[in-house]
Amino acid sequence: MVDLHSHILPGVDDGARSLEESVEIAIAAARDGTKVMAATPHVRGDFPTAVATMERLVLELKEALREKGVELRILGGAEIAISSLKALDADELRRFGLGGNPHYLLVEFPYSGWPLSLEAEIWNLGERGITPVLAHPERNPEVQFDPSMVAPFVAAGALVQLTAASLDGRLGRRNKRTAHRLVAAGCAHLIASDAHWPGLRRAGLSSAAAAVGDPRLANWLVHEVPTAIIENSPIPIHPPARSGSLLSRWFSC
Ligand SMILES: [Fe+2]
């Protein structure tokens, strides 16, 4: 599995507080079957991670994992707040590319309120050859009320990342229901852990993949699409829906 959203880098945001915690997250992820993890520290007002800091910590973590024999490949990235996009120059946007691919950026979907400028930002990034990956829209109350509100962002060119703990129910009923509705509607493209620390939120993806209930679709979400992103190959075609459930007929992407 390939996990393209984590706060595994130590001491830069609300994720791992030390290199020891970073290693613990990596061990948990590797045990769960994750082979590749993108380190995506917050880039926003309260955690304005500099691109050079991200790159230095990725190197330090890689070295620590190599010394301890932990088999998890670490790639770079960032989770960038919509309001922080404008402050980044072209070189920073390129170096913050998701999984090391300058053609993708992980963009934080807000936990509350509605991102009025998001559709315009998706178009702006598209004009620069960058595809935004929207992080966990299922956690936004407006999306929980009406999941079809995600469809225009997908139509504008964004991909959608769901959080593993939403799908398997660890984040509660509303997150779970919304995540599954987005999957059923074909509005979700990848699942990631958004792992912050060892112990409280597990770092793995396997329970979420099982919760999808369709092994072929789950493999697309945890392996095929994130692999295509890091390899810069075309996003594979969405697997055909197994059944015409009422959920998938309500709206679609
Ligand atoms: Fe995150």
Boltz pocket constraint, residues with backbone or C-beta under 6 A from the ligand:
constraints:
  - pocket:
      binder: B
      contacts: [[A, 5], [A, 6], [A, 7], [A, 40], [A, 79], [A, 135], [A, 194]]
      max_distance: 6.0
